[in-house]
Amino acid sequence: MLTGIFQKLIILIVGIVFLASAAIIFFRFKNVNRTERTQIFKTAEYFNAWIIMLCFITTMTYGLFNHYELKKSVHAIVSLNYSEASQALNSNGTRYNMAEIISDEVVDRAIKKGALEDVTVKQLKNCLVVYPCVQGGVGDESEYHISTEFAVEYHASKDTNHLDSENVIKLITSAYKEYYIEKYIDNFKLDEKELDFEKMEYMDIVEYFDKETKAILNYLYGMAEKNPSFVTSNNSTFNSIAGKVYQFKETQINQNLRSLILQNGIVRDKNSYIDRLSYKNKNVDFDRQKNSASYNLCNQAIDMYSEEMTRVVLVPTWDQAGKYYMGRTKVGVDELSVLATNYSNYVASNEKEIMDNNLVIEKISSVNPDEQFYASANSLIDSIYASIKGFEKEAINAGREFSSHRMNQCIAVSIYGISIMDELKTLVLFAALTYAAFVLCRIAKRFPKKA
C-alpha cells in the first residue's frame, strides 16, 4: 500500500517540477530579448554532475517502488484447445462460462490447495479479473467472434499483500482445471447414500453389489476405449483395474456371497421374501406369455409370405449419378425375422429369471440356517462393501489422472509476470522525464522575473 503511494508521489513531484519549470520559462520568455534567450540556452549546463546524480537517485528510488508494485500484479492466459470451445461449449456440450474461472468454488479450492493464510474467498476474489482476449461484437455478422482464450489478472490488495502473486495465479488456474474436470468430464460416482444392510434382504444385497461393480466396470471399459495405453501413477491401466474388479465380482459376490446365502438358506424374513419372489414370478410370467405370443405371431406372418417373393425383390431405382438400375430391397419378412429373434431372446430371459427365483425359493424354504452363517454373511458383506468402495476410489483416481493429462493439452495456461524489458523501458522513460525536469528547473532560474 505504502509503496504504491510513494511511487505515485515521486511521479507527481517530478511532474510538478517539469510543468512548473516549463510554465516559468513560458511566462518569463518575453522578459529577455532574443540574444539573451539564445545565450541562456547555450550556456546552460545540460550535463551538470549534481543534476545527473539527483536524477540517478530519483530514478533508482522510483525503480525500487515500481518493481515492488509490479510484483503485486500478474496475469495468465487460459487457452481452450478442444473442438467444442470454438462454439462456446464445454467438452460435454454445455454452455461455457468464463466466470467460472474465478468462481467462489474455484477460489476456495485454490486457497485450500495452497494453504493460503489470512485471506477469505471474498478478499481474494476481489483481486481477480477475467475477460476474453479477443472480444467480438453483435452489430454486424463480420464482428461475430467466439474467444477461446481468456485472460485472468490478479492485482494484490491490502488484504492479500502477504501472498506471492505468481503463486496465487498458479493456484487459481490449477484449481480451475480440477474444477473443470470434475464438473464437465469426470462425472462417475456410485450411490453415495449410506445403506443400512441390516434392513435389506441378503439376496437384494447381492443384486446391489452386482449393480455397483457393473457400474465401475462400465466406467473403466469406457475409459479404456478412449485410451487403452494410459498408465496411472500406480502403474495401472484401465483394463488392469477392470480385470481386478471383474475377478472380484465373479469370486466374492457371485460365488462366495451368493453361494453362502443360497446353500444355507440365509434370509431375514422367509415368508415375506418368498411371497415377493412369487409375485415377481407372476409378473415375469405375464411378460413371458406376451413375448411368446408375439414370437408366434411373427412366425405365422412369415409363413404367409410366398417363397418366390422372399428369395429376392428387385425394384427400379437410380443411383447418386442418376443412372438407372435394378436394386434389391428388403421385404416384410426381413423385419419380421428380426422381431421374432428379439421376442425369442426376451422369452429366454424371462424363463431364466423365473428359474433363478424358483431356485432361491427352493433353497430358503428347505433350510433353517444357524446363527454362525448369518455372522459369516454379515462379515463378508462388510468386507465386499469396503472393497467396492476401494475399487470405486481407484477407478475415479485413474479417470481423473487421465482427464488431467488430457486437459493439460486441452486447457493450456500461460503465466506472465514481470517483464524485465518493459520494466527497463519504464525506467528509461522516467529517467528522461526526470532529467528534463531538473534541467528545465535550472534553466528557469536564469530567466529574470521582469525585464
C-alpha positions as CSV (number, residue, x, y, z in Angstrom):
1,M,0.0,0.0,0.0
2,L,2.7,2.5,1.0
3,T,4.9,1.6,-1.9
4,G,2.2,2.5,-4.3
5,I,1.7,5.8,-2.6
6,F,5.5,6.6,-2.6
7,Q,5.7,5.6,-6.3
8,K,2.8,7.9,-7.3
9,L,4.3,10.7,-5.1
10,I,7.7,10.5,-6.9
11,I,5.9,10.7,-10.3
12,L,3.8,13.6,-9.0
13,I,6.9,15.6,-7.7
14,V,8.8,15.1,-11.0
15,G,5.7,16.1,-13.0
16,I,5.2,19.2,-10.9
17,V,8.8,20.2,-11.3
18,F,8.6,19.7,-15.0
19,L,5.4,21.6,-15.5
20,A,6.4,24.4,-13.1
21,S,9.7,24.9,-14.8
22,A,8.1,25.0,-18.2
23,A,5.5,27.5,-17.0
24,I,8.1,29.8,-15.6
25,I,10.1,29.7,-18.8
26,F,6.9,30.4,-20.8
27,F,5.8,33.4,-18.7
28,R,9.3,34.9,-18.4
29,F,10.1,34.3,-22.1
30,K,9.3,37.9,-23.1
31,N,11.3,39.4,-20.2
32,V,14.5,38.9,-22.2
33,N,15.4,39.7,-25.8
34,R,16.3,37.1,-28.5
35,T,20.1,37.4,-27.9
36,E,19.7,36.9,-24.2
37,R,17.4,33.9,-24.6
38,T,19.9,32.3,-27.0
39,Q,22.7,33.0,-24.6
40,I,20.8,31.4,-21.7
41,F,20.1,28.2,-23.6
42,K,23.7,28.0,-24.9
43,T,25.4,28.5,-21.6
44,A,23.0,26.1,-19.7
45,E,24.8,23.2,-18.1
46,Y,23.0,20.2,-19.7
47,F,25.4,17.7,-18.2
48,N,25.7,19.0,-14.7
49,A,27.1,16.4,-12.2
50,W,24.6,17.3,-9.5
51,I,21.6,17.0,-11.9
52,I,22.9,13.6,-13.1
53,M,23.4,12.4,-9.5
54,L,19.9,13.7,-8.4
55,C,18.3,12.1,-11.5
56,F,20.0,8.8,-10.8
57,I,18.9,8.7,-7.1
58,T,15.3,9.7,-8.1
59,T,15.2,7.1,-10.8
60,M,16.6,4.3,-8.7
61,T,14.1,5.1,-5.9
62,Y,11.2,5.1,-8.3
63,G,12.6,1.8,-9.8
64,L,12.5,0.0,-6.5
65,F,9.0,1.1,-5.7
66,N,7.8,0.3,-9.3
67,H,9.4,-3.2,-9.1
68,Y,7.6,-3.9,-5.8
69,E,4.3,-2.7,-7.2
70,L,4.7,-4.8,-10.4
71,K,5.3,-7.9,-8.4
72,K,1.8,-7.5,-7.0
73,S,0.2,-7.9,-10.4
74,V,0.4,-11.0,-12.6
75,H,-1.8,-12.4,-15.3
76,A,-2.4,-15.7,-17.1
77,I,-3.9,-16.7,-20.4
78,V,-6.2,-19.8,-20.3
79,S,-6.5,-21.3,-23.8
80,L,-9.2,-23.8,-24.7
81,N,-7.9,-26.3,-27.3
82,Y,-10.8,-28.7,-27.7
83,S,-13.1,-28.6,-30.7
84,E,-16.3,-27.6,-28.8
85,A,-14.5,-24.4,-27.5
86,S,-15.0,-22.6,-30.9
87,Q,-18.8,-23.0,-30.3
88,A,-18.6,-21.6,-26.8
89,L,-19.2,-25.0,-25.3
90,N,-17.7,-27.2,-22.6
91,S,-16.3,-30.6,-23.6
92,N,-19.6,-32.2,-22.6
93,G,-21.7,-29.9,-24.8
94,T,-23.0,-27.5,-22.2
95,R,-22.6,-23.7,-22.4
96,Y,-19.1,-22.4,-21.5
97,N,-18.9,-19.7,-18.8
98,M,-15.6,-17.9,-18.3
99,A,-16.8,-16.5,-14.9
100,E,-16.3,-20.0,-13.5
101,I,-12.5,-19.4,-13.8
102,I,-12.7,-17.1,-10.7
103,S,-15.9,-18.5,-9.2
104,D,-16.2,-18.9,-5.4
105,E,-15.7,-22.7,-5.6
106,V,-12.5,-22.3,-7.7
107,V,-11.1,-19.6,-5.4
108,D,-12.0,-21.6,-2.3
109,R,-10.3,-24.7,-3.8
110,A,-7.2,-22.6,-4.6
111,I,-7.0,-21.3,-1.0
112,K,-7.2,-24.8,0.4
113,K,-4.8,-26.2,-2.3
114,G,-2.1,-23.7,-1.4
115,A,-2.9,-23.5,2.3
116,L,-3.1,-19.7,1.9
117,E,-3.4,-18.0,5.3
118,D,-5.2,-14.9,6.5
119,V,-7.4,-14.5,3.4
120,T,-11.0,-15.2,2.6
121,V,-12.7,-16.2,-0.6
122,K,-14.3,-12.8,-1.0
123,Q,-11.0,-10.9,-0.4
124,L,-9.1,-13.0,-2.9
125,K,-11.9,-12.9,-5.5
126,N,-12.0,-9.1,-5.4
127,C,-8.4,-9.1,-6.6
128,L,-9.2,-11.2,-9.7
129,V,-10.5,-10.2,-13.1
130,V,-11.3,-12.4,-16.1
131,Y,-12.1,-11.3,-19.7
132,P,-11.9,-12.7,-23.2
133,C,-8.6,-11.9,-25.0
134,V,-10.4,-11.1,-28.2
135,Q,-13.9,-9.7,-28.0
136,G,-16.4,-9.7,-30.8
137,G,-19.4,-7.5,-31.5
138,V,-23.1,-8.0,-32.3
139,G,-23.5,-5.1,-34.7
140,D,-22.6,-7.0,-37.8
141,E,-22.0,-10.6,-38.8
142,S,-18.4,-9.8,-39.6
143,E,-17.9,-8.8,-35.9
144,Y,-19.0,-12.2,-34.6
145,H,-16.3,-13.9,-32.7
146,I,-16.1,-16.6,-30.0
147,S,-13.0,-16.3,-28.0
148,T,-11.1,-19.5,-26.9
149,E,-8.6,-17.6,-24.9
150,F,-9.3,-15.8,-21.6
151,A,-7.1,-13.5,-19.6
152,V,-7.0,-13.8,-15.8
153,E,-5.5,-10.9,-13.9
154,Y,-4.5,-10.7,-10.2
155,H,-3.9,-7.4,-8.5
156,A,-2.9,-7.6,-4.9
157,S,-4.9,-5.6,-2.3
158,K,-4.1,-4.6,1.2
159,D,-5.7,-7.9,2.3
160,T,-3.6,-10.0,0.0
161,N,-0.2,-8.2,0.1
162,H,1.3,-11.0,2.1
163,L,0.7,-13.6,-0.7
164,D,3.0,-14.3,-3.6
165,S,1.2,-13.1,-6.7
166,E,2.6,-15.7,-9.1
167,N,1.8,-18.5,-6.7
168,V,-1.8,-17.2,-6.4
169,I,-2.4,-17.2,-10.2
170,K,-0.9,-20.7,-10.5
171,L,-3.2,-22.0,-7.7
172,I,-6.2,-20.3,-9.4
173,T,-5.6,-21.9,-12.8
174,S,-4.7,-25.3,-11.3
175,A,-7.8,-25.3,-9.2
176,Y,-9.9,-24.3,-12.3
177,K,-8.5,-27.3,-14.2
178,E,-9.5,-29.6,-11.4
179,Y,-12.9,-28.0,-11.1
180,Y,-13.5,-28.3,-14.9
181,I,-12.5,-32.0,-14.9
182,E,-14.8,-32.9,-12.1
183,K,-17.8,-30.9,-13.4
184,Y,-17.6,-31.4,-17.1
185,I,-15.5,-34.5,-17.7
186,D,-15.4,-36.8,-14.7
187,N,-19.0,-37.5,-13.7
188,F,-18.5,-41.0,-12.4
189,K,-19.8,-41.6,-8.9
190,L,-21.6,-44.5,-7.3
191,D,-24.6,-44.2,-5.0
192,E,-23.4,-42.0,-2.1
193,K,-26.4,-42.8,0.2
194,E,-25.4,-44.7,3.3
195,L,-27.3,-48.0,3.1
196,D,-28.4,-50.0,6.1
197,F,-27.7,-53.5,5.1
198,E,-29.4,-54.8,8.2
199,K,-32.8,-53.8,6.7
200,M,-32.1,-55.4,3.3
201,E,-32.7,-59.0,2.3
202,Y,-29.4,-60.8,1.7
203,M,-30.2,-61.6,-2.0
204,D,-31.1,-57.9,-2.5
205,I,-27.6,-57.0,-1.1
206,V,-26.1,-59.4,-3.7
207,E,-28.0,-57.7,-6.5
208,Y,-27.0,-54.3,-5.2
209,F,-23.3,-55.3,-5.1
210,D,-23.6,-56.7,-8.6
211,K,-25.1,-53.5,-9.9
212,E,-22.4,-51.3,-8.3
213,T,-19.5,-53.4,-9.6
214,K,-21.1,-53.3,-13.1
215,A,-21.2,-49.6,-12.9
216,I,-17.5,-49.5,-12.1
217,L,-16.7,-51.9,-14.9
218,N,-18.7,-49.9,-17.5
219,Y,-16.8,-46.7,-16.5
220,L,-13.4,-48.5,-16.7
221,Y,-14.3,-50.1,-20.1
222,G,-15.4,-46.7,-21.4
223,M,-12.2,-45.0,-20.3
224,A,-10.1,-47.9,-21.8
225,E,-11.8,-47.3,-25.2
226,K,-10.6,-43.7,-25.1
227,N,-7.0,-44.5,-24.3
228,P,-6.1,-48.2,-23.7
229,S,-2.4,-47.4,-23.3
230,F,-2.8,-44.8,-20.5
231,V,-0.8,-45.7,-17.4
232,T,-1.6,-44.2,-14.0
233,S,1.0,-43.1,-11.4
234,N,0.4,-46.5,-9.7
235,N,1.5,-48.3,-13.0
236,S,-2.1,-49.4,-13.7
237,T,-4.2,-49.3,-16.8
238,F,-8.0,-49.1,-17.1
239,N,-8.1,-52.7,-18.3
240,S,-5.9,-54.0,-15.5
241,I,-8.2,-52.3,-12.9
242,A,-11.3,-53.6,-14.7
243,G,-9.7,-57.1,-14.6
244,K,-9.4,-56.9,-10.8
245,V,-13.0,-55.7,-10.4
246,Y,-14.4,-58.4,-12.7
247,Q,-12.5,-61.1,-10.9
248,F,-13.7,-59.7,-7.5
249,K,-17.3,-59.6,-8.8
250,E,-17.2,-63.2,-10.0
251,T,-15.5,-64.7,-7.0
252,Q,-16.5,-62.7,-4.0
253,I,-20.0,-61.7,-5.0
254,N,-21.4,-64.3,-7.4
255,Q,-19.6,-67.3,-5.9
256,N,-18.8,-66.7,-2.3
257,L,-21.6,-64.4,-1.1
258,R,-24.3,-65.7,-3.4
259,S,-23.4,-69.4,-2.7
260,L,-23.2,-68.8,1.0
261,I,-26.7,-67.3,1.1
262,L,-28.3,-69.9,-1.2
263,Q,-26.6,-73.1,0.2
264,N,-27.5,-72.1,3.7
265,G,-30.9,-70.5,3.0
266,I,-29.9,-67.3,4.7
267,V,-32.9,-64.9,4.8
268,R,-34.2,-62.2,7.2
269,D,-38.0,-62.7,6.7
270,K,-38.6,-66.1,4.9
271,N,-42.3,-65.8,4.3
272,S,-42.2,-62.2,3.1
273,Y,-39.3,-62.8,0.8
274,I,-40.9,-65.9,-0.8
275,D,-44.2,-64.0,-1.3
276,R,-42.2,-61.2,-3.0
277,L,-40.4,-63.6,-5.3
278,S,-43.6,-65.5,-6.2
279,Y,-45.4,-62.2,-7.0
280,K,-42.4,-61.2,-9.1
281,N,-42.5,-64.5,-11.0
282,K,-46.2,-63.9,-11.8
283,N,-45.3,-60.5,-13.4
284,V,-42.4,-62.0,-15.3
285,D,-44.5,-64.9,-16.5
286,F,-47.1,-62.5,-17.8
287,D,-44.3,-60.7,-19.8
288,R,-43.1,-64.2,-21.0
289,Q,-46.6,-65.0,-22.3
290,K,-46.8,-61.7,-24.1
291,N,-43.3,-62.2,-25.7
292,S,-44.1,-65.8,-26.6
293,A,-47.4,-64.7,-28.2
294,S,-45.6,-62.0,-30.2
295,Y,-42.9,-64.5,-31.3
296,N,-45.6,-67.0,-32.5
297,L,-47.4,-64.1,-34.3
298,C,-44.2,-63.1,-36.2
299,N,-43.6,-66.7,-37.3
300,Q,-47.2,-67.0,-38.5
301,A,-46.8,-63.8,-40.6
302,I,-43.5,-65.1,-42.0
303,D,-45.3,-68.3,-43.1
304,M,-47.8,-66.3,-45.1
305,Y,-45.1,-65.0,-47.5
306,S,-44.6,-66.8,-50.8
307,E,-41.2,-68.5,-51.2
308,E,-40.7,-66.9,-54.5
309,M,-41.3,-63.4,-53.0
310,T,-38.8,-63.9,-50.2
311,R,-35.9,-65.0,-52.4
312,V,-35.1,-61.6,-54.0
313,V,-37.1,-58.5,-54.7
314,L,-35.7,-56.1,-57.4
315,V,-37.1,-52.6,-57.8
316,P,-36.2,-50.0,-60.3
317,T,-34.2,-47.1,-58.9
318,W,-31.5,-44.6,-59.6
319,D,-28.0,-44.2,-58.1
320,Q,-26.4,-40.9,-57.0
321,A,-25.1,-40.3,-60.5
322,G,-28.7,-40.6,-61.9
323,K,-28.2,-43.9,-63.6
324,Y,-31.0,-46.4,-63.7
325,Y,-30.5,-49.9,-62.2
326,M,-32.5,-52.7,-60.5
327,G,-31.7,-52.8,-56.8
328,R,-32.5,-55.4,-54.1
329,T,-34.7,-54.2,-51.3
330,K,-35.9,-55.5,-48.0
331,V,-39.3,-57.2,-47.7
332,G,-41.6,-57.5,-44.7
333,V,-40.2,-60.9,-43.9
334,D,-36.8,-59.4,-43.1
335,E,-38.3,-57.1,-40.4
336,L,-40.5,-59.9,-39.0
337,S,-37.4,-62.2,-38.7
338,V,-35.6,-59.6,-36.6
339,L,-38.6,-59.1,-34.4
340,A,-39.1,-62.9,-34.0
341,T,-35.4,-63.2,-32.9
342,N,-35.8,-60.4,-30.4
343,Y,-39.0,-61.9,-28.9
344,S,-37.3,-65.3,-28.6
345,N,-34.5,-63.7,-26.6
346,Y,-37.0,-62.0,-24.4
347,V,-38.8,-65.3,-23.7
348,A,-35.5,-67.0,-22.8
349,S,-34.6,-64.1,-20.5
350,N,-38.0,-64.3,-18.7
351,E,-37.7,-68.0,-18.3
352,K,-34.2,-67.7,-16.8
353,E,-35.4,-65.1,-14.3
354,I,-38.3,-67.3,-13.2
355,M,-35.9,-70.3,-12.8
356,D,-33.5,-68.2,-10.7
357,N,-36.3,-67.0,-8.5
358,N,-37.6,-70.6,-8.1
359,L,-34.2,-71.8,-7.1
360,V,-33.9,-69.1,-4.4
361,I,-37.4,-70.0,-3.1
362,E,-36.5,-73.7,-3.0
363,K,-33.2,-73.1,-1.1
364,I,-34.6,-70.8,1.6
365,S,-37.7,-73.0,2.0
366,S,-35.8,-76.2,2.7
367,V,-33.0,-74.9,5.0
368,N,-33.0,-73.4,8.5
369,P,-29.6,-71.7,8.9
370,D,-27.6,-71.5,12.1
371,E,-26.6,-68.1,13.6
372,Q,-23.0,-68.7,12.6
373,F,-24.0,-68.5,8.9
374,Y,-25.6,-65.1,9.5
375,A,-22.4,-63.8,11.2
376,S,-20.3,-65.1,8.3
377,A,-22.6,-63.5,5.7
378,N,-22.6,-60.1,7.6
379,S,-18.9,-60.2,7.8
380,L,-18.5,-61.0,4.1
381,I,-20.9,-58.2,3.2
382,D,-19.0,-55.6,5.1
383,S,-15.7,-56.8,3.5
384,I,-17.2,-56.7,0.0
385,Y,-18.7,-53.3,0.5
386,A,-15.3,-51.9,1.7
387,S,-13.6,-53.4,-1.3
388,I,-16.2,-52.0,-3.8
389,K,-15.6,-48.5,-2.3
390,G,-11.9,-49.1,-2.7
391,F,-12.3,-50.0,-6.4
392,E,-14.6,-47.0,-6.9
393,K,-11.9,-44.7,-5.5
394,E,-9.2,-46.4,-7.6
395,A,-11.3,-46.0,-10.8
396,I,-12.1,-42.4,-10.1
397,N,-8.5,-41.5,-9.4
398,A,-7.4,-43.3,-12.6
399,G,-10.1,-41.4,-14.5
400,R,-9.1,-38.1,-13.1
401,E,-5.4,-38.7,-13.8
402,F,-6.3,-39.4,-17.4
403,S,-8.6,-36.4,-17.6
404,S,-5.9,-34.2,-16.1
405,H,-3.4,-35.5,-18.6
406,R,-5.8,-34.9,-21.5
407,M,-6.9,-31.5,-20.2
408,N,-3.3,-30.3,-19.9
409,Q,-3.4,-30.5,-23.7
410,C,-7.0,-29.2,-24.0
411,I,-6.6,-26.3,-21.4
412,A,-3.3,-24.6,-21.7
413,V,-2.2,-21.9,-19.2
414,S,0.5,-19.4,-19.8
415,I,1.5,-17.2,-16.8
416,Y,3.0,-13.8,-17.4
417,G,4.7,-11.9,-14.5
418,I,7.2,-9.1,-14.6
419,S,8.8,-8.3,-17.9
420,I,12.4,-7.1,-17.4
421,M,12.4,-5.3,-20.7
422,D,9.1,-3.5,-20.0
423,E,10.5,-2.5,-16.6
424,L,13.7,-1.2,-18.1
425,K,11.8,0.8,-20.7
426,T,9.7,2.4,-17.9
427,L,12.9,3.3,-16.0
428,V,14.5,4.9,-19.1
429,L,11.4,7.0,-19.8
430,F,11.1,8.1,-16.2
431,A,14.9,8.9,-16.1
432,A,14.5,11.0,-19.3
433,L,11.5,12.9,-17.9
434,T,13.3,13.4,-14.5
435,Y,16.4,14.7,-16.2
436,A,14.4,17.0,-18.4
437,A,12.5,18.3,-15.4
438,F,15.7,19.1,-13.4
439,V,17.4,20.8,-16.5
440,L,14.3,22.9,-17.1
441,C,14.3,23.9,-13.5
442,R,17.9,25.0,-13.7
443,I,17.2,27.0,-16.9
444,A,14.0,28.5,-15.5
445,K,16.0,30.1,-12.6
446,R,18.2,32.0,-15.2
447,F,15.1,33.8,-16.7
448,P,14.6,37.2,-14.8
449,K,11.2,37.9,-13.4
450,K,10.8,41.2,-15.1
451,A,12.7,43.0,-17.9
